[in-house]
Amino acid sequence: MSEVKIRKGESVDKALRRLKKKLDKEGIMREIRAHRHFEKPSEKKRRKAARARIRALQTPRY
């Protein structure tokens, strides 16, 4: 479980921003979204292949 302690003189908004950045860096929010509903293995493969296709198109060829 991630936690962020509020520093002396720090606003709650800044601490919340640090927490969000920390959660994003650890990939916790992505994992929570992935577990919202069950995804069949075939859907996972299809999504993974689509992501690889997009990444292949974006990389420069020399």
PDB file with SEQRES, HELIX, SHEET and CRYST1 records, atoms N, CA, C and O in Angstrom:
SEQRES   1 A   62  MET SER GLU VAL LYS ILE ARG LYS GLY GLU SER VAL ASP          
SEQRES   2 A   62  LYS ALA LEU ARG ARG LEU LYS LYS LYS LEU ASP LYS GLU          
SEQRES   3 A   62  GLY ILE MET ARG GLU ILE ARG ALA HIS ARG HIS PHE GLU          
SEQRES   4 A   62  LYS PRO SER GLU LYS LYS ARG ARG LYS ALA ALA ARG ALA          
SEQRES   5 A   62  ARG ILE ARG ALA LEU GLN THR PRO ARG TYR                      
HELIX    1 AA1 VAL A   12  GLU A   26  1                                  15    
HELIX    2 AA2 ILE A   28  ALA A   34  1                                   7    
HELIX    3 AA3 PRO A   41  GLN A   58  1                                  18    
CRYST1    1.000    1.000    1.000  90.00  90.00  90.00 P 1           1          
ATOM      1  N   MET A   1       0.844  -1.174   0.000  1.00  0.00           N  
ATOM      2  CA  MET A   1       0.000   0.000   0.000  1.00  0.00           C  
ATOM      3  C   MET A   1       0.888   1.235   0.000  1.00  0.00           C  
ATOM      4  O   MET A   1       1.799   1.365   0.817  1.00  0.00           O  
ATOM      5  N   SER A   2       0.611   2.120  -0.914  1.00  0.00           N  
ATOM      6  CA  SER A   2       1.390   3.347  -1.027  1.00  0.00           C  
ATOM      7  C   SER A   2       0.846   4.394  -0.071  1.00  0.00           C  
ATOM      8  O   SER A   2      -0.360   4.494   0.158  1.00  0.00           O  
ATOM      9  N   GLU A   3       1.746   5.149   0.464  1.00  0.00           N  
ATOM     10  CA  GLU A   3       1.324   6.247   1.326  1.00  0.00           C  
ATOM     11  C   GLU A   3       2.268   7.416   1.152  1.00  0.00           C  
ATOM     12  O   GLU A   3       3.440   7.251   0.815  1.00  0.00           O  
ATOM     13  N   VAL A   4       1.734   8.592   1.387  1.00  0.00           N  
ATOM     14  CA  VAL A   4       2.502   9.823   1.293  1.00  0.00           C  
ATOM     15  C   VAL A   4       2.232  10.613   2.562  1.00  0.00           C  
ATOM     16  O   VAL A   4       1.082  10.892   2.899  1.00  0.00           O  
ATOM     17  N   LYS A   5       3.292  10.969   3.255  1.00  0.00           N  
ATOM     18  CA  LYS A   5       3.140  11.761   4.472  1.00  0.00           C  
ATOM     19  C   LYS A   5       3.206  13.235   4.123  1.00  0.00           C  
ATOM     20  O   LYS A   5       4.037  13.660   3.320  1.00  0.00           O  
ATOM     21  N   ILE A   6       2.333  14.002   4.725  1.00  0.00           N  
ATOM     22  CA  ILE A   6       2.301  15.431   4.474  1.00  0.00           C  
ATOM     23  C   ILE A   6       3.468  16.085   5.199  1.00  0.00           C  
ATOM     24  O   ILE A   6       3.639  15.944   6.410  1.00  0.00           O  
ATOM     25  N   ARG A   7       4.257  16.798   4.422  1.00  0.00           N  
ATOM     26  CA  ARG A   7       5.423  17.469   4.991  1.00  0.00           C  
ATOM     27  C   ARG A   7       4.977  18.722   5.731  1.00  0.00           C  
ATOM     28  O   ARG A   7       3.877  19.235   5.530  1.00  0.00           O  
ATOM     29  N   LYS A   8       5.848  19.182   6.572  1.00  0.00           N  
ATOM     30  CA  LYS A   8       5.535  20.378   7.356  1.00  0.00           C  
ATOM     31  C   LYS A   8       5.373  21.572   6.415  1.00  0.00           C  
ATOM     32  O   LYS A   8       6.258  21.879   5.617  1.00  0.00           O  
ATOM     33  N   GLY A   9       4.230  22.233   6.527  1.00  0.00           N  
ATOM     34  CA  GLY A   9       3.952  23.405   5.711  1.00  0.00           C  
ATOM     35  C   GLY A   9       3.479  23.083   4.299  1.00  0.00           C  
ATOM     36  O   GLY A   9       3.327  23.989   3.479  1.00  0.00           O  
ATOM     37  N   GLU A  10       3.243  21.813   4.004  1.00  0.00           N  
ATOM     38  CA  GLU A  10       2.808  21.414   2.667  1.00  0.00           C  
ATOM     39  C   GLU A  10       1.283  21.380   2.605  1.00  0.00           C  
ATOM     40  O   GLU A  10       0.624  20.952   3.552  1.00  0.00           O  
ATOM     41  N   SER A  11       0.737  21.830   1.496  1.00  0.00           N  
ATOM     42  CA  SER A  11      -0.715  21.801   1.352  1.00  0.00           C  
ATOM     43  C   SER A  11      -1.171  20.378   1.018  1.00  0.00           C  
ATOM     44  O   SER A  11      -0.399  19.555   0.526  1.00  0.00           O  
ATOM     45  N   VAL A  12      -2.420  20.123   1.294  1.00  0.00           N  
ATOM     46  CA  VAL A  12      -2.992  18.808   1.015  1.00  0.00           C  
ATOM     47  C   VAL A  12      -3.016  18.550  -0.490  1.00  0.00           C  
ATOM     48  O   VAL A  12      -2.843  17.412  -0.928  1.00  0.00           O  
ATOM     49  N   ASP A  13      -3.227  19.594  -1.278  1.00  0.00           N  
ATOM     50  CA  ASP A  13      -3.257  19.447  -2.729  1.00  0.00           C  
ATOM     51  C   ASP A  13      -1.919  18.933  -3.271  1.00  0.00           C  
ATOM     52  O   ASP A  13      -1.886  18.062  -4.140  1.00  0.00           O  
ATOM     53  N   LYS A  14      -0.824  19.480  -2.750  1.00  0.00           N  
ATOM     54  CA  LYS A  14       0.494  19.037  -3.203  1.00  0.00           C  
ATOM     55  C   LYS A  14       0.756  17.588  -2.791  1.00  0.00           C  
ATOM     56  O   LYS A  14       1.326  16.815  -3.561  1.00  0.00           O  
ATOM     57  N   ALA A  15       0.341  17.224  -1.583  1.00  0.00           N  
ATOM     58  CA  ALA A  15       0.522  15.854  -1.122  1.00  0.00           C  
ATOM     59  C   ALA A  15      -0.309  14.892  -1.962  1.00  0.00           C  
ATOM     60  O   ALA A  15       0.144  13.792  -2.277  1.00  0.00           O  
ATOM     61  N   LEU A  16      -1.509  15.297  -2.321  1.00  0.00           N  
ATOM     62  CA  LEU A  16      -2.369  14.473  -3.162  1.00  0.00           C  
ATOM     63  C   LEU A  16      -1.752  14.301  -4.548  1.00  0.00           C  
ATOM     64  O   LEU A  16      -1.810  13.213  -5.122  1.00  0.00           O  
ATOM     65  N   ARG A  17      -1.168  15.357  -5.082  1.00  0.00           N  
ATOM     66  CA  ARG A  17      -0.500  15.295  -6.374  1.00  0.00           C  
ATOM     67  C   ARG A  17       0.678  14.319  -6.316  1.00  0.00           C  
ATOM     68  O   ARG A  17       0.893  13.544  -7.248  1.00  0.00           O  
ATOM     69  N   ARG A  18       1.445  14.360  -5.210  1.00  0.00           N  
ATOM     70  CA  ARG A  18       2.562  13.422  -5.046  1.00  0.00           C  
ATOM     71  C   ARG A  18       2.061  11.982  -4.977  1.00  0.00           C  
ATOM     72  O   ARG A  18       2.677  11.079  -5.542  1.00  0.00           O  
ATOM     73  N   LEU A  19       0.931  11.769  -4.279  1.00  0.00           N  
ATOM     74  CA  LEU A  19       0.363  10.430  -4.164  1.00  0.00           C  
ATOM     75  C   LEU A  19      -0.070   9.912  -5.536  1.00  0.00           C  
ATOM     76  O   LEU A  19       0.201   8.762  -5.882  1.00  0.00           O  
ATOM     77  N   LYS A  20      -0.736  10.755  -6.309  1.00  0.00           N  
ATOM     78  CA  LYS A  20      -1.180  10.342  -7.634  1.00  0.00           C  
ATOM     79  C   LYS A  20      -0.001   9.989  -8.526  1.00  0.00           C  
ATOM     80  O   LYS A  20      -0.051   9.013  -9.274  1.00  0.00           O  
ATOM     81  N   LYS A  21       1.061  10.787  -8.444  1.00  0.00           N  
ATOM     82  CA  LYS A  21       2.249  10.531  -9.245  1.00  0.00           C  
ATOM     83  C   LYS A  21       2.895   9.206  -8.831  1.00  0.00           C  
ATOM     84  O   LYS A  21       3.367   8.447  -9.677  1.00  0.00           O  
ATOM     85  N   LYS A  22       2.909   8.940  -7.533  1.00  0.00           N  
ATOM     86  CA  LYS A  22       3.489   7.704  -7.021  1.00  0.00           C  
ATOM     87  C   LYS A  22       2.675   6.489  -7.475  1.00  0.00           C  
ATOM     88  O   LYS A  22       3.243   5.474  -7.878  1.00  0.00           O  
ATOM     89  N   LEU A  23       1.343   6.596  -7.408  1.00  0.00           N  
ATOM     90  CA  LEU A  23       0.478   5.505  -7.850  1.00  0.00           C  
ATOM     91  C   LEU A  23       0.640   5.247  -9.346  1.00  0.00           C  
ATOM     92  O   LEU A  23       0.643   4.098  -9.788  1.00  0.00           O  
ATOM     93  N   ASP A  24       0.773   6.317 -10.117  1.00  0.00           N  
ATOM     94  CA  ASP A  24       0.952   6.175 -11.551  1.00  0.00           C  
ATOM     95  C   ASP A  24       2.283   5.504 -11.864  1.00  0.00           C  
ATOM     96  O   ASP A  24       2.360   4.656 -12.752  1.00  0.00           O  
ATOM     97  N   LYS A  25       3.318   5.879 -11.143  1.00  0.00           N  
ATOM     98  CA  LYS A  25       4.652   5.315 -11.362  1.00  0.00           C  
ATOM     99  C   LYS A  25       4.678   3.818 -11.039  1.00  0.00           C  
ATOM    100  O   LYS A  25       5.347   3.043 -11.722  1.00  0.00           O  
ATOM    101  N   GLU A  26       3.953   3.421 -10.000  1.00  0.00           N  
ATOM    102  CA  GLU A  26       3.924   2.021  -9.599  1.00  0.00           C  
ATOM    103  C   GLU A  26       2.957   1.195 -10.438  1.00  0.00           C  
ATOM    104  O   GLU A  26       2.987  -0.034 -10.377  1.00  0.00           O  
ATOM    105  N   GLY A  27       2.105   1.845 -11.218  1.00  0.00           N  
ATOM    106  CA  GLY A  27       1.173   1.129 -12.077  1.00  0.00           C  
ATOM    107  C   GLY A  27      -0.044   0.578 -11.361  1.00  0.00           C  
ATOM    108  O   GLY A  27      -0.716  -0.318 -11.872  1.00  0.00           O  
ATOM    109  N   ILE A  28      -0.330   1.105 -10.190  1.00  0.00           N  
ATOM    110  CA  ILE A  28      -1.450   0.605  -9.394  1.00  0.00           C  
ATOM    111  C   ILE A  28      -2.781   0.930 -10.050  1.00  0.00           C  
ATOM    112  O   ILE A  28      -3.668   0.077 -10.095  1.00  0.00           O  
ATOM    113  N   MET A  29      -2.939   2.145 -10.561  1.00  0.00           N  
ATOM    114  CA  MET A  29      -4.207   2.531 -11.169  1.00  0.00           C  
ATOM    115  C   MET A  29      -4.484   1.718 -12.431  1.00  0.00           C  
ATOM    116  O   MET A  29      -5.629   1.351 -12.696  1.00  0.00           O  
ATOM    117  N   ARG A  30      -3.441   1.438 -13.205  1.00  0.00           N  
ATOM    118  CA  ARG A  30      -3.596   0.634 -14.413  1.00  0.00           C  
ATOM    119  C   ARG A  30      -4.070  -0.772 -14.052  1.00  0.00           C  
ATOM    120  O   ARG A  30      -4.925  -1.348 -14.725  1.00  0.00           O  
ATOM    121  N   GLU A  31      -3.499  -1.308 -12.981  1.00  0.00           N  
ATOM    122  CA  GLU A  31      -3.875  -2.648 -12.534  1.00  0.00           C  
ATOM    123  C   GLU A  31      -5.312  -2.679 -12.022  1.00  0.00           C  
ATOM    124  O   GLU A  31      -6.037  -3.639 -12.279  1.00  0.00           O  
ATOM    125  N   ILE A  32      -5.724  -1.654 -11.312  1.00  0.00           N  
ATOM    126  CA  ILE A  32      -7.101  -1.586 -10.808  1.00  0.00           C  
ATOM    127  C   ILE A  32      -8.080  -1.542 -11.974  1.00  0.00           C  
ATOM    128  O   ILE A  32      -9.099  -2.232 -11.957  1.00  0.00           O  
ATOM    129  N   ARG A  33      -7.776  -0.733 -12.986  1.00  0.00           N  
ATOM    130  CA  ARG A  33      -8.663  -0.639 -14.149  1.00  0.00           C  
ATOM    131  C   ARG A  33      -8.734  -1.975 -14.886  1.00  0.00           C  
ATOM    132  O   ARG A  33      -9.788  -2.345 -15.403  1.00  0.00           O  
ATOM    133  N   ALA A  34      -7.618  -2.695 -14.935  1.00  0.00           N  
ATOM    134  CA  ALA A  34      -7.598  -3.982 -15.634  1.00  0.00           C  
ATOM    135  C   ALA A  34      -8.435  -5.028 -14.907  1.00  0.00           C  
ATOM    136  O   ALA A  34      -8.952  -5.947 -15.541  1.00  0.00           O  
ATOM    137  N   HIS A  35      -8.576  -4.906 -13.601  1.00  0.00           N  
ATOM    138  CA  HIS A  35      -9.324  -5.888 -12.825  1.00  0.00           C  
ATOM    139  C   HIS A  35     -10.780  -5.497 -12.589  1.00  0.00           C  
ATOM    140  O   HIS A  35     -11.472  -6.154 -11.811  1.00  0.00           O  
ATOM    141  N   ARG A  36     -11.252  -4.448 -13.240  1.00  0.00           N  
ATOM    142  CA  ARG A  36     -12.645  -4.033 -13.058  1.00  0.00           C  
ATOM    143  C   ARG A  36     -13.615  -5.092 -13.566  1.00  0.00           C  
ATOM    144  O   ARG A  36     -14.683  -5.299 -12.991  1.00  0.00           O  
ATOM    145  N   HIS A  37     -13.235  -5.750 -14.636  1.00  0.00           N  
ATOM    146  CA  HIS A  37     -14.083  -6.808 -15.183  1.00  0.00           C  
ATOM    147  C   HIS A  37     -13.187  -7.915 -15.722  1.00  0.00           C  
ATOM    148  O   HIS A  37     -12.006  -7.699 -15.991  1.00  0.00           O  
ATOM    149  N   PHE A  38     -13.758  -9.089 -15.875  1.00  0.00           N  
ATOM    150  CA  PHE A  38     -12.989 -10.228 -16.360  1.00  0.00           C  
ATOM    151  C   PHE A  38     -12.724 -10.069 -17.849  1.00  0.00           C  
ATOM    152  O   PHE A  38     -13.601  -9.676 -18.619  1.00  0.00           O  
ATOM    153  N   GLU A  39     -11.501 -10.383 -18.231  1.00  0.00           N  
ATOM    154  CA  GLU A  39     -11.122 -10.324 -19.635  1.00  0.00           C  
ATOM    155  C   GLU A  39     -10.658 -11.703 -20.071  1.00  0.00           C  
ATOM    156  O   GLU A  39      -9.768 -12.298 -19.463  1.00  0.00           O  
ATOM    157  N   LYS A  40     -11.274 -12.199 -21.131  1.00  0.00           N  
ATOM    158  CA  LYS A  40     -10.922 -13.531 -21.618  1.00  0.00           C  
ATOM    159  C   LYS A  40      -9.482 -13.517 -22.119  1.00  0.00           C  
ATOM    160  O   LYS A  40      -8.991 -12.482 -22.569  1.00  0.00           O  
ATOM    161  N   PRO A  41      -8.802 -14.662 -22.044  1.00  0.00           N  
ATOM    162  CA  PRO A  41      -7.421 -14.740 -22.540  1.00  0.00           C  
ATOM    163  C   PRO A  41      -7.294 -14.324 -24.005  1.00  0.00           C  
ATOM    164  O   PRO A  41      -6.303 -13.704 -24.390  1.00  0.00           O  
ATOM    165  N   SER A  42      -8.294 -14.662 -24.820  1.00  0.00           N  
ATOM    166  CA  SER A  42      -8.227 -14.284 -26.234  1.00  0.00           C  
ATOM    167  C   SER A  42      -8.303 -12.764 -26.388  1.00  0.00           C  
ATOM    168  O   SER A  42      -7.663 -12.199 -27.275  1.00  0.00           O  
ATOM    169  N   GLU A  43      -9.079 -12.101 -25.530  1.00  0.00           N  
ATOM    170  CA  GLU A  43      -9.158 -10.639 -25.583  1.00  0.00           C  
ATOM    171  C   GLU A  43      -7.835 -10.017 -25.160  1.00  0.00           C  
ATOM    172  O   GLU A  43      -7.410  -9.008 -25.723  1.00  0.00           O  
ATOM    173  N   LYS A  44      -7.187 -10.617 -24.170  1.00  0.00           N  
ATOM    174  CA  LYS A  44      -5.885 -10.109 -23.732  1.00  0.00           C  
ATOM    175  C   LYS A  44      -4.874 -10.197 -24.870  1.00  0.00           C  
ATOM    176  O   LYS A  44      -4.125  -9.253 -25.121  1.00  0.00           O  
ATOM    177  N   LYS A  45      -4.859 -11.360 -25.567  1.00  0.00           N  
ATOM    178  CA  LYS A  45      -3.929 -11.548 -26.685  1.00  0.00           C  
ATOM    179  C   LYS A  45      -4.201 -10.537 -27.791  1.00  0.00           C  
ATOM    180  O   LYS A  45      -3.274  -9.959 -28.358  1.00  0.00           O  
ATOM    181  N   ARG A  46      -5.488 -10.330 -28.094  1.00  0.00           N  
ATOM    182  CA  ARG A  46      -5.854  -9.386 -29.154  1.00  0.00           C  
ATOM    183  C   ARG A  46      -5.417  -7.977 -28.794  1.00  0.00           C  
ATOM    184  O   ARG A  46      -4.891  -7.255 -29.640  1.00  0.00           O  
ATOM    185  N   ARG A  47      -5.630  -7.579 -27.542  1.00  0.00           N  
ATOM    186  CA  ARG A  47      -5.238  -6.239 -27.087  1.00  0.00           C  
ATOM    187  C   ARG A  47      -3.720  -6.078 -27.115  1.00  0.00           C  
ATOM    188  O   ARG A  47      -3.201  -5.033 -27.506  1.00  0.00           O  
ATOM    189  N   LYS A  48      -3.019  -7.128 -26.695  1.00  0.00           N  
ATOM    190  CA  LYS A  48      -1.559  -7.090 -26.676  1.00  0.00           C  
ATOM    191  C   LYS A  48      -1.007  -6.980 -28.102  1.00  0.00           C  
ATOM    192  O   LYS A  48      -0.064  -6.227 -28.345  1.00  0.00           O  
ATOM    193  N   ALA A  49      -1.588  -7.722 -29.036  1.00  0.00           N  
ATOM    194  CA  ALA A  49      -1.147  -7.678 -30.426  1.00  0.00           C  
ATOM    195  C   ALA A  49      -1.407  -6.308 -31.034  1.00  0.00           C  
ATOM    196  O   ALA A  49      -0.576  -5.788 -31.779  1.00  0.00           O  
ATOM    197  N   ALA A  50      -2.556  -5.723 -30.720  1.00  0.00           N  
ATOM    198  CA  ALA A  50      -2.872  -4.391 -31.244  1.00  0.00           C  
ATOM    199  C   ALA A  50      -1.884  -3.363 -30.717  1.00  0.00           C  
ATOM    200  O   ALA A  50      -1.440  -2.482 -31.454  1.00  0.00           O  
ATOM    201  N   ARG A  51      -1.542  -3.477 -29.438  1.00  0.00           N  
ATOM    202  CA  ARG A  51      -0.584  -2.537 -28.847  1.00  0.00           C  
ATOM    203  C   ARG A  51       0.790  -2.693 -29.499  1.00  0.00           C  
ATOM    204  O   ARG A  51       1.484  -1.704 -29.737  1.00  0.00           O  
ATOM    205  N   ALA A  52       1.183  -3.941 -29.786  1.00  0.00           N  
ATOM    206  CA  ALA A  52       2.474  -4.192 -30.427  1.00  0.00           C  
ATOM    207  C   ALA A  52       2.478  -3.626 -31.850  1.00  0.00           C  
ATOM    208  O   ALA A  52       3.484  -3.077 -32.299  1.00  0.00           O  
ATOM    209  N   ARG A  53       1.343  -3.763 -32.560  1.00  0.00           N  
ATOM    210  CA  ARG A  53       1.235  -3.226 -33.910  1.00  0.00           C  
ATOM    211  C   ARG A  53       1.411  -1.721 -33.921  1.00  0.00           C  
ATOM    212  O   ARG A  53       2.131  -1.179 -34.759  1.00  0.00           O  
ATOM    213  N   ILE A  54       0.755  -1.049 -32.993  1.00  0.00           N  
ATOM    214  CA  ILE A  54       0.854   0.409 -32.904  1.00  0.00           C  
ATOM    215  C   ILE A  54       2.286   0.829 -32.574  1.00  0.00           C  
ATOM    216  O   ILE A  54       2.817   1.781 -33.146  1.00  0.00           O  
ATOM    217  N   ARG A  55       2.900   0.099 -31.636  1.00  0.00           N  
ATOM    218  CA  ARG A  55       4.272   0.426 -31.250  1.00  0.00           C  
ATOM    219  C   ARG A  55       5.226   0.227 -32.425  1.00  0.00           C  
ATOM    220  O   ARG A  55       6.160   1.008 -32.604  1.00  0.00           O  
ATOM    221  N   ALA A  56       4.995  -0.823 -33.230  1.00  0.00           N  
ATOM    222  CA  ALA A  56       5.847  -1.091 -34.385  1.00  0.00           C  
ATOM    223  C   ALA A  56       5.721   0.013 -35.435  1.00  0.00           C  
ATOM    224  O   ALA A  56       6.702   0.364 -36.090  1.00  0.00           O  
ATOM    225  N   LEU A  57       4.528   0.552 -35.591  1.00  0.00           N  
ATOM    226  CA  LEU A  57       4.323   1.631 -36.550  1.00  0.00           C  
ATOM    227  C   LEU A  57       4.962   2.933 -36.083  1.00  0.00           C  
ATOM    228  O   LEU A  57       5.382   3.749 -36.904  1.00  0.00           O  
ATOM    229  N   GLN A  58       5.037   3.127 -34.785  1.00  0.00           N  
ATOM    230  CA  GLN A  58       5.579   4.374 -34.241  1.00  0.00           C  
ATOM    231  C   GLN A  58       7.091   4.411 -34.195  1.00  0.00           C  
ATOM    232  O   GLN A  58       7.676   5.494 -34.184  1.00  0.00           O  
ATOM    233  N   THR A  59       7.746   3.250 -34.167  1.00  0.00           N  
ATOM    234  CA  THR A  59       9.209   3.237 -34.094  1.00  0.00           C  
ATOM    235  C   THR A  59       9.780   3.582 -35.451  1.00  0.00           C  
ATOM    236  O   THR A  59       9.307   3.072 -36.467  1.00  0.00           O  
ATOM    237  N   PRO A  60      10.786   4.437 -35.488  1.00  0.00           N  
ATOM    238  CA  PRO A  60      11.383   4.827 -36.765  1.00  0.00           C  
ATOM    239  C   PRO A  60      12.194   3.677 -37.359  1.00  0.00           C  
ATOM    240  O   PRO A  60      12.874   2.940 -36.645  1.00  0.00           O  
ATOM    241  N   ARG A  61      12.108   3.545 -38.663  1.00  0.00           N  
ATOM    242  CA  ARG A  61      12.886   2.522 -39.373  1.00  0.00           C  
ATOM    243  C   ARG A  61      14.037   3.206 -40.087  1.00  0.00           C  
ATOM    244  O   ARG A  61      13.846   4.244 -40.720  1.00  0.00           O  
ATOM    245  N   TYR A  62      15.204   2.648 -39.992  1.00  0.00           N  
ATOM    246  CA  TYR A  62      16.391   3.265 -40.587  1.00  0.00           C  
ATOM    247  C   TYR A  62      16.836   2.556 -41.822  1.00  0.00           C  
ATOM    248  O   TYR A  62      17.824   2.954 -42.440  1.00  0.00           O  
TER     249      TYR A  62                                                      
END                                                                             
